[in-house]
Amino acid sequence: MAAETTTMTKQRARRATRVGVVHSDKRNQTIGVTIEYRVKHPKYGKIMLRRSKLHAHDEKNEARIGDEVEVVSCRPLSKTKCWRLLRVIRKAPEGLA
């Protein structure tokens, strides 16, 4: 019985991912990402555009301002940083930054 429990591995739950645009890359290994989403007003029904700002860990400092990136949730790395960069989806044009 003991041998069976050591060979079985626990499945990790799916981690939340978000796609957004980098709005800040001034800090070392940290980027600011803006996530835009649409939400329906509860009373009037109008579709509104909302934004959230996240701080994400960028280990290799590869993301630049204007890049579209995918971030994934992780354990808290600092007071405000609990996301990390998964991949850069699309690079920004050269003249933007």
N, C-alpha and C positions, 0 to 999 in steps of 0.2 A: 504493500500500500504506500509506503514512504517513497518508493522509487517512482510511482505514478504521479505523485503530487509534485515532484521536482521537475519532471519532464513537461508537465502541463504549464503553459504560460497564460498569464492573464491578458485579456484584450484591453487595450487602452481606449477610452472613450474618444469619439471624434472631437477634434479641437476646432473652435470657431475660427473662421477665416473671413477677412474683409478685404475689399478692393478699394483703393483710394489714390489720391494724388499727394505727392510730397510738397509741403509748403515751407519746410525749414530743414536745412541740413548743416547748420552752423556748429552744432555740438559734436564732439567726438563720439562715434559709434551710436549716435541717437538721431533719429529723424522725426519730424512732425508730419503726420499724415492726416489729411482731411477726408472724411468719409461723407458722401452725400447720399441721401435717401429720400424717398417720397412717402408721405403719410397723409391719410385722409382726415380732415377735420371732423371731430366726433359729432358736432351739431349741424354744421352747414354742408358738409360733404365735399368741400373744395380740396383738391389735391395740393398739398404744400410741400415745398422743398426744405429739408432740414439738413444740418451739418453737425458732425461730431469731429472733434480733434483728438487724435491719439498720439502718444509717444511710443515709438518702436525702436527696438535694438537692431542696429545695422553693424554687424561684426566687422565687415570689410570696408565700410564707408563707400559702398558702391552706388547708392541712390543719390540723385541730385534733384534740385527743385524742378518741379513740373513732371517728373517721372510718374507713370502709373505703376503702382506696386500692389502686391498682395501681402498682407500681414496675417500672422497666426497668433492666437493667444498662447501665453506661456505663464510660468510662475512669475510672481512679482520680482523684478530686477532692481527696482528702486521705488521711491515713493509714488511716482506717477507712471512708471514704465512697466507694463505687463503684456506687451506685444513684441513680436520679433519679425523681422523682414523674412519672408519666405522666398520671394522672387521679384525681379523687376519685369513687369509685363511689357511696358513700352517706354522707351527712352524719350525724353523731351527734346524738341529741336534745339540746336546749338545756341541760337541767339536769344533764347528765352531767359536764361539765368544771367 
